[in-house]
Amino acid sequence: MISRVYISHSPDDEDMALQLSRALWQVGLESYVALYNQSPAISLAERVSFGIRNSECLVVLLTKNGASSPAVCQEIGLARGIDLLTIPLQEEGAQRPFLIENLRAIAFARENYADAIGLLIKTIRELSRLEWLKVTCPKCGEEMTQYLTPQEEVDLALAKGKWLETVCSYCQNEIRLDARTFEPKL
């Protein structure tokens, strides 16, 4: 069962990694993307090693510039060395490091990155049991937990170009959710 994901990324791609981390958090997955900014008493190498070894999946964010990052390549090496499930998210034009060139990647262009996040969540959902969705109401700011929309409904909303809909259990306002990332919209 996948409950923790390590997001390997170049420091230049921190915004994209945080966007991915938020989407994973919303479907109940813990991610180790923010390790770079935590635990100053522990070295970066120890934080990275801890994050990878305590995850069930490595998601590698391979952008054109980030694919050649020494840190990303070392994180891939550690994950492959311990036989960790690895899922590459590969930007068009980026090259996969040789340790993962045989893996199937989720391809994306910058303008459709949210689609790649949605496909990643669907992939993890097929491998694991994701049941809960965390939603922060954009109107009142309260966080609520509800059952995760069945994948069939998500796929239907995506096919029709529609939003998922829910209601805030605190302020009763209707909330629209992006069917790819579960990001709330008013």
GROMACS elastic network, one bead per residue, 0.5 to 0.9 nm:
[ bonds ]
;  ai    aj funct       b0    kb
    1    56     6  0.75870   500
    1   127     6  0.72462   500
    1   129     6  0.68654   500
    2     5     6  0.74325   500
    2    29     6  0.77318   500
    2    55     6  0.79642   500
    2    56     6  0.54316   500
    2    57     6  0.68785   500
    2   124     6  0.73514   500
    2   125     6  0.88658   500
    2   127     6  0.75604   500
    2   128     6  0.56691   500
    2   129     6  0.78330   500
    2   130     6  0.86807   500
    3    28     6  0.74743   500
    3    29     6  0.50835   500
    3    30     6  0.61559   500
    3    31     6  0.84745   500
    3    55     6  0.76479   500
    3    56     6  0.69230   500
    3    57     6  0.86064   500
    3   128     6  0.82702   500
    3   130     6  0.85926   500
    4    29     6  0.57154   500
    4    31     6  0.55082   500
    4    32     6  0.76089   500
    4    51     6  0.89688   500
    4    54     6  0.74275   500
    4    56     6  0.57566   500
    4    57     6  0.68878   500
    4    58     6  0.89931   500
    5    21     6  0.88771   500
    5    24     6  0.84546   500
    5    29     6  0.70729   500
    5    30     6  0.62377   500
    5    32     6  0.63970   500
    5    33     6  0.84991   500
    5    51     6  0.84437   500
    5    52     6  0.80714   500
    5    54     6  0.86092   500
    5    55     6  0.52241   500
    5    56     6  0.61027   500
    5    58     6  0.57717   500
    5    59     6  0.68741   500
    6    30     6  0.85527   500
    6    31     6  0.55164   500
    6    33     6  0.63622   500
    6    48     6  0.88507   500
    6    51     6  0.62433   500
    6    52     6  0.57752   500
    6    54     6  0.84893   500
    6    55     6  0.59631   500
    6    56     6  0.80183   500
    6    57     6  0.63284   500
    6    59     6  0.61402   500
    6    60     6  0.83222   500
    7    17     6  0.68142   500
    7    20     6  0.83725   500
    7    21     6  0.78094   500
    7    31     6  0.68015   500
    7    32     6  0.62205   500
    7    33     6  0.52487   500
    7    52     6  0.87817   500
    7    57     6  0.86404   500
    7    58     6  0.60000   500
    7    60     6  0.59363   500
    7    61     6  0.70593   500
    8    17     6  0.81354   500
    8    32     6  0.87571   500
    8    33     6  0.73250   500
    8    58     6  0.69639   500
    8    59     6  0.61145   500
    8    61     6  0.60096   500
    8    62     6  0.85396   500
    8    71     6  0.82886   500
    8    72     6  0.57942   500
    8    73     6  0.89259   500
    8    75     6  0.66898   500
    8    76     6  0.77703   500
    9    12     6  0.80275   500
    9    13     6  0.61955   500
    9    14     6  0.70937   500
    9    16     6  0.87611   500
    9    17     6  0.67620   500
    9    33     6  0.82675   500
    9    59     6  0.86670   500
    9    60     6  0.62910   500
    9    61     6  0.51320   500
    9    62     6  0.70099   500
    9    63     6  0.84961   500
    9    66     6  0.65895   500
    9    67     6  0.82776   500
    9    69     6  0.81490   500
    9    71     6  0.79746   500
    9    72     6  0.58380   500
   10    13     6  0.53032   500
   10    14     6  0.69504   500
   10    17     6  0.89218   500
   10    61     6  0.78180   500
   10    62     6  0.81892   500
   10    63     6  0.83472   500
   10    65     6  0.79651   500
   10    67     6  0.77049   500
   10    68     6  0.86394   500
   10    69     6  0.59709   500
   10    70     6  0.86109   500
   10    71     6  0.71337   500
   10    72     6  0.63317   500
   11    14     6  0.53924   500
   11    15     6  0.89536   500
   11    66     6  0.79851   500
   11    69     6  0.87158   500
   12    15     6  0.79714   500
   12    65     6  0.80730   500
   12    66     6  0.71228   500
   13    16     6  0.54209   500
   13    17     6  0.62635   500
   13    18     6  0.87217   500
   13    61     6  0.80316   500
   13    63     6  0.77380   500
   13    65     6  0.88036   500
   13    66     6  0.70670   500
   14    17     6  0.50183   500
   14    18     6  0.60820   500
   14    19     6  0.86014   500
   14    33     6  0.83727   500
   14    34     6  0.88733   500
   15    18     6  0.51397   500
   15    19     6  0.62310   500
   15    20     6  0.86893   500
   16    19     6  0.50617   500
   16    20     6  0.62734   500
   16    21     6  0.85820   500
   16    61     6  0.83449   500
   16   113     6  0.84647   500
   17    20     6  0.50634   500
   17    21     6  0.60611   500
   17    22     6  0.86674   500
   17    33     6  0.65869   500
   17    34     6  0.87853   500
   17    61     6  0.73622   500
   18    22     6  0.61290   500
   18    23     6  0.86246   500
   18    33     6  0.68431   500
   18    34     6  0.76796   500
   19    22     6  0.52520   500
   19    23     6  0.64357   500
   19    24     6  0.87929   500
   19   114     6  0.88513   500
   19   117     6  0.89383   500
   20    23     6  0.51670   500
   20    24     6  0.62319   500
   20    25     6  0.85880   500
   20    33     6  0.88865   500
   20   114     6  0.85290   500
   20   117     6  0.65130   500
   20   181     6  0.82863   500
   21    24     6  0.51022   500
   21    25     6  0.60629   500
   21    26     6  0.86272   500
   21    29     6  0.85214   500
   21    30     6  0.79125   500
   21    31     6  0.59630   500
   21    32     6  0.80512   500
   21    33     6  0.66005   500
   21    34     6  0.85737   500
   22    25     6  0.50136   500
   22    26     6  0.62314   500
   22    27     6  0.89625   500
   22    31     6  0.87601   500
   22   181     6  0.85577   500
   22   183     6  0.84427   500
   23    26     6  0.51562   500
   23    27     6  0.67869   500
   23    29     6  0.86725   500
   23   117     6  0.75339   500
   23   118     6  0.86109   500
   23   121     6  0.83205   500
   23   180     6  0.87853   500
   23   181     6  0.52484   500
   23   182     6  0.65840   500
   23   183     6  0.69694   500
   24    27     6  0.53970   500
   24    28     6  0.64819   500
   24    29     6  0.50832   500
   24    30     6  0.68896   500
   24    31     6  0.71261   500
   24   117     6  0.86797   500
   24   121     6  0.72815   500
   24   181     6  0.81633   500
   25    28     6  0.50346   500
   25    30     6  0.58212   500
   25    31     6  0.72604   500
   25   133     6  0.84551   500
   25   134     6  0.73813   500
   26    29     6  0.73198   500
   26   132     6  0.81572   500
   26   133     6  0.54504   500
   26   135     6  0.64938   500
   26   136     6  0.89085   500
   26   181     6  0.82042   500
   26   182     6  0.68400   500
   26   183     6  0.79046   500
   27   121     6  0.81489   500
   27   130     6  0.68063   500
   27   131     6  0.76509   500
   27   132     6  0.59353   500
   27   134     6  0.63136   500
   27   148     6  0.71421   500
   27   181     6  0.89223   500
   27   182     6  0.78824   500
   28   130     6  0.69991   500
   28   131     6  0.77937   500
   28   132     6  0.59795   500
   28   133     6  0.62600   500
   28   134     6  0.69079   500
   29   130     6  0.82644   500
   30    55     6  0.88802   500
   31    34     6  0.79173   500
   31    51     6  0.85981   500
   31    55     6  0.81697   500
   32    35     6  0.57978   500
   32    36     6  0.89312   500
   32    48     6  0.85309   500
   32    51     6  0.58411   500
   32    52     6  0.80600   500
   32    55     6  0.81716   500
   33    36     6  0.73536   500
   33    51     6  0.86937   500
   34    37     6  0.57217   500
   34    38     6  0.68838   500
   35    38     6  0.52056   500
   35    39     6  0.75578   500
   35    44     6  0.80577   500
   35    47     6  0.64006   500
   35    48     6  0.72105   500
   35    51     6  0.76401   500
   36    39     6  0.83236   500
   36    40     6  0.88900   500
   36    44     6  0.68207   500
   36    47     6  0.77674   500
   36    48     6  0.82225   500
   37    40     6  0.76613   500
   38    41     6  0.88181   500
   38    42     6  0.86945   500
   38    47     6  0.86026   500
   39    42     6  0.56178   500
   39    43     6  0.81032   500
   39    44     6  0.87574   500
   39    47     6  0.78746   500
   40    43     6  0.70033   500
   40    44     6  0.82602   500
   42    45     6  0.82991   500
   42    46     6  0.64129   500
   42    47     6  0.65856   500
   43    46     6  0.52556   500
   43    47     6  0.62910   500
   43    48     6  0.86835   500
   44    47     6  0.50179   500
   44    48     6  0.60849   500
   44    49     6  0.84912   500
   45    48     6  0.52045   500
   45    49     6  0.60903   500
   45    50     6  0.85058   500
   46    49     6  0.50500   500
   46    50     6  0.59518   500
   46    51     6  0.84421   500
   47    50     6  0.51033   500
   47    51     6  0.60325   500
   47    52     6  0.86277   500
   48    51     6  0.50729   500
   48    52     6  0.61610   500
   48    53     6  0.84731   500
   48    75     6  0.76087   500
   49    52     6  0.53368   500
   49    53     6  0.59879   500
   49    54     6  0.84125   500
   49    75     6  0.81368   500
   49    78     6  0.78110   500
   50    53     6  0.52575   500
   50    54     6  0.59619   500
   50    55     6  0.85778   500
   51    54     6  0.53254   500
   51    55     6  0.62726   500
   52    55     6  0.53181   500
   52    56     6  0.81093   500
   52    57     6  0.80753   500
   52    58     6  0.71249   500
   52    75     6  0.77064   500
   52    78     6  0.77315   500
   52    79     6  0.65578   500
   52    84     6  0.83767   500
   53    56     6  0.80376   500
   53    78     6  0.86265   500
   53    79     6  0.77157   500
   53    82     6  0.79307   500
   53    84     6  0.84233   500
   55    58     6  0.72076   500
   55    84     6  0.81729   500
   56    84     6  0.65906   500
   56    85     6  0.67660   500
   57    79     6  0.86247   500
   57    84     6  0.59851   500
   57    86     6  0.58362   500
   57    87     6  0.75195   500
   58    75     6  0.88440   500
   58    76     6  0.80263   500
   58    79     6  0.69871   500
   58    84     6  0.67507   500
   58    85     6  0.61332   500
   58    87     6  0.62375   500
   58    88     6  0.81901   500
   59    85     6  0.85261   500
   59    86     6  0.58629   500
   59    88     6  0.56676   500
   59    89     6  0.70191   500
   59   120     6  0.89115   500
   60    67     6  0.88837   500
   60    72     6  0.75971   500
   60    75     6  0.88690   500
   60    76     6  0.76825   500
   60    86     6  0.72401   500
   60    87     6  0.62430   500
   60    89     6  0.58903   500
   60    90     6  0.80096   500
   61    66     6  0.75129   500
   61    67     6  0.77660   500
   61    72     6  0.85392   500
   61    87     6  0.88830   500
   61    88     6  0.62374   500
   61    89     6  0.50085   500
   61    90     6  0.64169   500
   61    91     6  0.81104   500
   62    65     6  0.78591   500
   62    66     6  0.55727   500
   62    68     6  0.84544   500
   62    72     6  0.85162   500
   62    88     6  0.68611   500
   62    89     6  0.58481   500
   62    91     6  0.60485   500
   62    94     6  0.64979   500
   62    95     6  0.77288   500
   62    96     6  0.72182   500
   63    67     6  0.56163   500
   63    68     6  0.88097   500
   63    89     6  0.82171   500
   63    90     6  0.61885   500
   63    92     6  0.78163   500
   63    93     6  0.80588   500
   63    94     6  0.56211   500
   63    95     6  0.83697   500
   64    67     6  0.59729   500
   64    68     6  0.79840   500
   64    90     6  0.84323   500
   64    91     6  0.64579   500
   64    92     6  0.75628   500
   64    93     6  0.60887   500
   64    95     6  0.72058   500
   65    68     6  0.63006   500
   65    69     6  0.73451   500
   65    94     6  0.74809   500
   66    69     6  0.51597   500
   66    70     6  0.88850   500
   66    72     6  0.74332   500
   66    94     6  0.82674   500
   67    70     6  0.85939   500
   67    72     6  0.70566   500
   67    73     6  0.77293   500
   67    90     6  0.85051   500
   67    94     6  0.63515   500
   67    95     6  0.62850   500
   67    96     6  0.64793   500
   67    97     6  0.69667   500
   68    71     6  0.86811   500
   68    72     6  0.74501   500
   68    73     6  0.71821   500
   68    94     6  0.88596   500
   68    95     6  0.80190   500
   68    96     6  0.85386   500
   68    97     6  0.75445   500
   69    72     6  0.52657   500
   69    73     6  0.63498   500
   69    74     6  0.87202   500
   70    73     6  0.51157   500
   70    74     6  0.61402   500
   70    75     6  0.85991   500
   71    74     6  0.51152   500
   71    75     6  0.61207   500
   71    76     6  0.85768   500
   72    75     6  0.51096   500
   72    76     6  0.61748   500
   72    77     6  0.86232   500
   73    76     6  0.50899   500
   73    77     6  0.62122   500
   73    78     6  0.87841   500
   73    97     6  0.68508   500
   73    99     6  0.84973   500
   74    78     6  0.62598   500
   74    79     6  0.86246   500
   75    78     6  0.51777   500
   75    79     6  0.61752   500
   75    80     6  0.85575   500
   76    79     6  0.51164   500
   76    80     6  0.60031   500
   76    81     6  0.83817   500
   76    86     6  0.81531   500
   76    97     6  0.84952   500
   76    99     6  0.73084   500
   76   100     6  0.78196   500
   77    80     6  0.51981   500
   77    81     6  0.59661   500
   77    82     6  0.87639   500
   77    99     6  0.70726   500
   78    81     6  0.50168   500
   78    82     6  0.64977   500
   78    83     6  0.86540   500
   78    84     6  0.86808   500
   79    82     6  0.53917   500
   79    83     6  0.61366   500
   79    84     6  0.51152   500
   79    85     6  0.78198   500
   79    86     6  0.74886   500
   80    84     6  0.58422   500
   80    85     6  0.80193   500
   80    86     6  0.77347   500
   80    99     6  0.74955   500
   80   100     6  0.83989   500
   81    84     6  0.76996   500
   83    86     6  0.85155   500
   86   100     6  0.81007   500
   86   103     6  0.80792   500
   87   100     6  0.89313   500
   87   103     6  0.75906   500
   87   104     6  0.75944   500
   87   105     6  0.65063   500
   87   106     6  0.77098   500
   87   120     6  0.82135   500
   88    96     6  0.83244   500
   88   100     6  0.79470   500
   88   103     6  0.76006   500
   88   104     6  0.73756   500
   88   106     6  0.62403   500
   88   107     6  0.83940   500
   89   105     6  0.56969   500
   89   107     6  0.59583   500
   89   108     6  0.71913   500
   89   116     6  0.72412   500
   89   117     6  0.85240   500
   89   120     6  0.82543   500
   90    93     6  0.82680   500
   90    94     6  0.63835   500
   90    95     6  0.79274   500
   90    96     6  0.75849   500
   90   105     6  0.60913   500
   90   106     6  0.59597   500
   90   108     6  0.61258   500
   90   109     6  0.84596   500
   91    94     6  0.55105   500
   91    95     6  0.86195   500
   91   106     6  0.84762   500
   91   107     6  0.57624   500
   91   109     6  0.54657   500
   91   110     6  0.71815   500
   91   113     6  0.85778   500
   92    95     6  0.86655   500
   92   107     6  0.64792   500
   92   108     6  0.59832   500
   92   109     6  0.56263   500
   92   110     6  0.84963   500
   93   109     6  0.89745   500
   95    98     6  0.89404   500
   95   101     6  0.83760   500
   96    99     6  0.81217   500
   96   100     6  0.63966   500
   96   101     6  0.53179   500
   96   102     6  0.89233   500
   96   105     6  0.89244   500
   97   100     6  0.58392   500
   97   101     6  0.60172   500
   98   102     6  0.78661   500
   99   102     6  0.76441   500
   99   103     6  0.88107   500
  100   103     6  0.53655   500
  100   104     6  0.85584   500
  101   104     6  0.80131   500
  101   105     6  0.87930   500
  106   116     6  0.63089   500
  106   117     6  0.88866   500
  106   119     6  0.75172   500
  106   120     6  0.74211   500
  107   113     6  0.88560   500
  107   116     6  0.68816   500
  108   111     6  0.80383   500
  108   112     6  0.60750   500
  108   113     6  0.56992   500
  108   114     6  0.87623   500
  108   115     6  0.76505   500
  108   116     6  0.59208   500
  109   112     6  0.53976   500
  109   113     6  0.61310   500
  109   116     6  0.87707   500
  110   113     6  0.52788   500
  110   114     6  0.87196   500
  111   114     6  0.80088   500
  112   115     6  0.53376   500
  112   116     6  0.68761   500
  113   116     6  0.51302   500
  113   117     6  0.64122   500
  113   118     6  0.87566   500
  114   118     6  0.62285   500
  114   119     6  0.86931   500
  114   180     6  0.62555   500
  114   181     6  0.63793   500
  115   118     6  0.50485   500
  115   119     6  0.62793   500
  115   120     6  0.86442   500
  115   180     6  0.59727   500
  115   181     6  0.79799   500
  116   119     6  0.50485   500
  116   120     6  0.61320   500
  116   121     6  0.86393   500
  116   180     6  0.82235   500
  117   120     6  0.50248   500
  117   121     6  0.62220   500
  117   122     6  0.86031   500
  117   180     6  0.66706   500
  117   181     6  0.63285   500
  118   121     6  0.51489   500
  118   122     6  0.61817   500
  118   123     6  0.85903   500
  118   179     6  0.75123   500
  118   181     6  0.55341   500
  118   182     6  0.85384   500
  119   123     6  0.60736   500
  119   124     6  0.86336   500
  119   180     6  0.75053   500
  120   124     6  0.62005   500
  120   125     6  0.84421   500
  121   124     6  0.51424   500
  121   125     6  0.59778   500
  121   126     6  0.86261   500
  121   180     6  0.81363   500
  121   181     6  0.80342   500
  122   126     6  0.62864   500
  122   127     6  0.88439   500
  122   151     6  0.74811   500
  122   180     6  0.89013   500
  123   126     6  0.51724   500
  123   127     6  0.65630   500
  123   128     6  0.87106   500
  124   127     6  0.50652   500
  124   128     6  0.58838   500
  124   129     6  0.83582   500
  124   130     6  0.82867   500
  125   128     6  0.51058   500
  125   129     6  0.60556   500
  125   130     6  0.58843   500
  125   151     6  0.83560   500
  126   129     6  0.75706   500
  126   130     6  0.89290   500
  130   133     6  0.84466   500
  130   148     6  0.72859   500
  131   146     6  0.84881   500
  131   147     6  0.57852   500
  131   148     6  0.52399   500
  131   149     6  0.83872   500
  131   150     6  0.89209   500
  132   145     6  0.65433   500
  132   146     6  0.57109   500
  132   149     6  0.85541   500
  133   144     6  0.82804   500
  133   145     6  0.56251   500
  133   146     6  0.53616   500
  133   147     6  0.57992   500
  133   149     6  0.79507   500
  133   182     6  0.82402   500
  134   143     6  0.68454   500
  134   144     6  0.58043   500
  134   146     6  0.66584   500
  134   147     6  0.87542   500
  134   148     6  0.85308   500
  134   182     6  0.88722   500
  135   138     6  0.89532   500
  135   142     6  0.82678   500
  135   143     6  0.56029   500
  135   144     6  0.53915   500
  135   145     6  0.63157   500
  135   146     6  0.79291   500
  135   168     6  0.85212   500
  135   177     6  0.88337   500
  135   182     6  0.80465   500
  135   183     6  0.78883   500
  135   184     6  0.69497   500
  136   139     6  0.87711   500
  136   140     6  0.84052   500
  136   141     6  0.58204   500
  136   142     6  0.55281   500
  136   144     6  0.62990   500
  136   145     6  0.88027   500
  136   168     6  0.85361   500
  136   183     6  0.88849   500
  136   184     6  0.72183   500
  137   140     6  0.57107   500
  137   142     6  0.54834   500
  137   143     6  0.63009   500
  137   144     6  0.78050   500
  137   167     6  0.88089   500
  137   168     6  0.62653   500
  137   170     6  0.86902   500
  137   171     6  0.85503   500
  137   173     6  0.83174   500
  137   175     6  0.71362   500
  137   184     6  0.70998   500
  137   185     6  0.84663   500
  137   186     6  0.82813   500
  138   141     6  0.55234   500
  138   142     6  0.81036   500
  138   175     6  0.78691   500
  138   184     6  0.68036   500
  138   185     6  0.67489   500
  138   186     6  0.63302   500
  139   142     6  0.83344   500
  139   168     6  0.88907   500
  139   171     6  0.79871   500
  139   173     6  0.74742   500
  139   175     6  0.87510   500
  139   186     6  0.71681   500
  140   143     6  0.89877   500
  140   168     6  0.86552   500
  140   170     6  0.78783   500
  140   171     6  0.66156   500
  140   173     6  0.87854   500
  142   168     6  0.82414   500
  142   169     6  0.88612   500
  142   170     6  0.71133   500
  142   171     6  0.86235   500
  143   168     6  0.87550   500
  143   170     6  0.89365   500
  144   168     6  0.75111   500
  144   169     6  0.71553   500
  144   170     6  0.83503   500
  145   148     6  0.88782   500
  146   149     6  0.87624   500
  147   150     6  0.86051   500
  148   151     6  0.85095   500
  149   152     6  0.82914   500
  149   153     6  0.66043   500
  149   154     6  0.66852   500
  149   164     6  0.83050   500
  150   153     6  0.55070   500
  150   154     6  0.65373   500
  150   155     6  0.88611   500
  151   155     6  0.60367   500
  151   156     6  0.85009   500
  152   155     6  0.51228   500
  152   156     6  0.61837   500
  152   157     6  0.86721   500
  153   156     6  0.50040   500
  153   157     6  0.61287   500
  153   158     6  0.85472   500
  153   164     6  0.83064   500
  154   157     6  0.51615   500
  154   158     6  0.61876   500
  154   159     6  0.86170   500
  154   163     6  0.87882   500
  154   164     6  0.72960   500
  154   179     6  0.57423   500
  154   180     6  0.78307   500
  155   158     6  0.50758   500
  155   159     6  0.60935   500
  155   160     6  0.86308   500
  155   179     6  0.79919   500
  156   159     6  0.50650   500
  156   160     6  0.62015   500
  156   161     6  0.84494   500
  156   162     6  0.83195   500
  157   160     6  0.51962   500
  157   161     6  0.58968   500
  157   163     6  0.61437   500
  157   164     6  0.66591   500
  157   179     6  0.65386   500
  158   162     6  0.61577   500
  158   163     6  0.77453   500
  158   178     6  0.89225   500
  158   179     6  0.61986   500
  158   180     6  0.74372   500
  159   162     6  0.77675   500
  160   163     6  0.88938   500
  161   179     6  0.87648   500
  162   178     6  0.81873   500
  162   179     6  0.76055   500
  163   176     6  0.57799   500
  163   177     6  0.55735   500
  163   178     6  0.54804   500
  163   179     6  0.57938   500
  164   175     6  0.83821   500
  164   176     6  0.56403   500
  164   178     6  0.64358   500
  164   179     6  0.57758   500
  164   182     6  0.80531   500
  165   174     6  0.71030   500
  165   175     6  0.58109   500
  165   177     6  0.60048   500
  165   178     6  0.89732   500
  166   173     6  0.86385   500
  166   174     6  0.59378   500
  166   175     6  0.52748   500
  166   176     6  0.64624   500
  166   177     6  0.76808   500
  167   170     6  0.86865   500
  167   171     6  0.83956   500
  167   172     6  0.56345   500
  167   173     6  0.56329   500
  167   175     6  0.55790   500
  167   176     6  0.85010   500
  168   171     6  0.57152   500
  168   173     6  0.54484   500
  168   174     6  0.63878   500
  168   175     6  0.67873   500
  169   172     6  0.55706   500
  169   173     6  0.81979   500
  170   173     6  0.82549   500
  171   174     6  0.89750   500
  173   186     6  0.83590   500
  174   186     6  0.71466   500
  175   184     6  0.63629   500
  175   185     6  0.60582   500
  175   186     6  0.53040   500
  176   179     6  0.89793   500
  176   182     6  0.87592   500
  176   183     6  0.82989   500
  176   184     6  0.56846   500
  176   185     6  0.50472   500
  176   186     6  0.60133   500
  177   180     6  0.85064   500
  177   181     6  0.79091   500
  177   182     6  0.50268   500
  177   183     6  0.53383   500
  177   185     6  0.58877   500
  177   186     6  0.85592   500
  178   181     6  0.56380   500
  178   183     6  0.52010   500
  178   184     6  0.64657   500
  178   185     6  0.74576   500
  179   182     6  0.54579   500
  179   183     6  0.79214   500
  180   183     6  0.80313   500
  181   184     6  0.88141   500
